[in-house]
Amino acid sequence: MYDWTQDKAVRVLTRLASEGLQTDQIVDDIISHVDDFRYEAQMPTFYFLSGLTGNKKVASKVASLLQR
C-alpha cells in the first residue's frame, strides 16, 4: 500500500531546507533513503527536491537516477 503521508513529510522537509534550516542534513537524509521509496513517492520527492536550486547533491542524485 502506498503511504501518501510520505509526500507531505518530504514536502515539509524540503520547505525547511529551502529556508536554510539544516539543509545539508535534510538533503543527505532524503537522498540516502529515496531509493527505498515507492515509485509513487519518488516522483513527488524529486519535484520537491528540485526546489532546492543550486544544491549539487540533489542535482547529482537526480542525474544518476535519470541515467538508469
C-alpha positions as CSV (number, residue, x, y, z in Angstrom):
1,M,0.0,0.0,0.0
2,Y,1.2,3.5,-0.9
3,D,1.8,5.8,2.0
4,W,0.8,9.3,0.8
5,T,1.8,10.9,4.1
6,Q,5.4,10.4,2.9
7,D,4.9,13.0,0.3
8,K,3.7,15.5,2.9
9,A,6.7,14.8,5.1
10,V,9.1,15.3,2.3
11,R,7.4,18.5,1.2
12,V,7.7,19.9,4.7
13,L,11.3,18.9,5.0
14,T,12.3,20.4,1.6
15,R,10.5,23.6,2.5
16,L,12.5,23.8,5.7
17,A,15.7,23.1,3.8
18,S,14.9,25.8,1.2
19,E,14.7,28.2,4.1
20,G,18.2,27.3,5.2
21,L,17.2,25.1,8.2
22,Q,19.6,22.1,8.3
23,T,19.6,22.0,4.5
24,D,22.6,19.6,4.2
25,Q,21.2,17.2,6.8
26,I,17.8,17.1,5.2
27,V,19.1,16.6,1.7
28,D,21.5,13.9,2.9
29,D,18.7,12.1,4.7
30,I,16.3,12.2,1.8
31,I,18.8,11.2,-0.8
32,S,20.1,8.3,1.3
33,H,16.6,6.9,1.6
34,V,14.9,7.8,-1.7
35,D,15.9,4.6,-3.4
36,D,13.7,2.7,-0.8
37,F,10.7,4.9,-1.5
38,R,7.9,3.5,-3.7
39,Y,7.8,5.0,-7.2
40,E,4.7,6.9,-6.3
41,A,6.6,8.7,-3.5
42,Q,9.8,9.1,-5.5
43,M,8.4,11.3,-8.2
44,P,6.9,14.0,-5.8
45,T,10.2,13.8,-3.8
46,F,12.2,14.7,-6.9
47,Y,9.8,17.5,-7.6
48,F,10.2,18.9,-4.1
49,L,13.9,18.5,-4.1
50,S,14.1,20.4,-7.4
51,G,13.0,23.4,-5.5
52,L,16.4,23.4,-3.8
53,T,18.2,25.0,-6.7
54,G,21.9,25.1,-6.7
55,N,22.3,22.1,-4.4
56,K,24.9,19.9,-6.0
57,K,23.9,16.8,-4.1
58,V,20.3,17.0,-5.4
59,A,21.5,17.6,-9.0
60,S,23.9,14.7,-8.8
61,K,21.3,12.3,-7.4
62,V,18.6,13.3,-10.0
63,A,21.1,12.9,-12.8
64,S,22.2,9.5,-11.7
65,L,18.6,8.3,-11.5
66,L,17.8,9.7,-14.9
67,Q,20.6,7.6,-16.4
68,R,19.1,4.3,-15.3
